[in-house]
Amino acid sequence: MDKGPDQRVVLRNKFSHTFSLLFLCTYQSQWTSFFGDLFTLIRTSSSDPSSSSSINLNTHIAILFFRTVLEISGEISDQLLKSARAYHPERHLRDGRVRDCVRERDARGLNEAVVGIVTESLSYLGTLKGSSGNQNDVELFEEVVDWGIKAFASYIRE
């Protein structure tokens, strides 16, 4: 019997959406170090003792980061999503200012982080698969790569 969506996935989706809304409200003036703070958390050692990962990458925070980037991108750039809402000049101005701030402050670091995490995860995946590594780690790093590619595609559209 199908019990519906996995509750962990629903919680991740809700949290990343809420986190992206927090970003939109605070990035311009209150939390200007948003991406830098996330990059620091991503590079913090994983607190999962069952993980045999030997790389310095918190995969759970990396996935949260990618999902949040997707949500932010959708909120400020996705024309289909924006056209489904009632037009509000304030939101339109905010979205433009946030896009400009991200371009000025963090675009380069954001690109480097996304590509770096995906590249590092792919490399580690090759090592795991070559040594018949822990299947849970393989699946987790595959998920990191998958979300990283989706996040990159969300803001590199043209």
Buried (B, 14 or more C-beta within 10 A) or exposed (E): EEEEEEEEEEEBEEBBBEBBEBBBEEBBEEEBEBBEEBBEBBBEEBEBEEBEBEBEBBBBBBBBBBBBBBBBBBBBBBEEEBEEEEEEEEBEEBBEEBBEBBEEBBBEEBEEBBEBBBEBBBEBBEEBEEEEBBEEBBEBBBBBBBBBEBBBEBBEEE
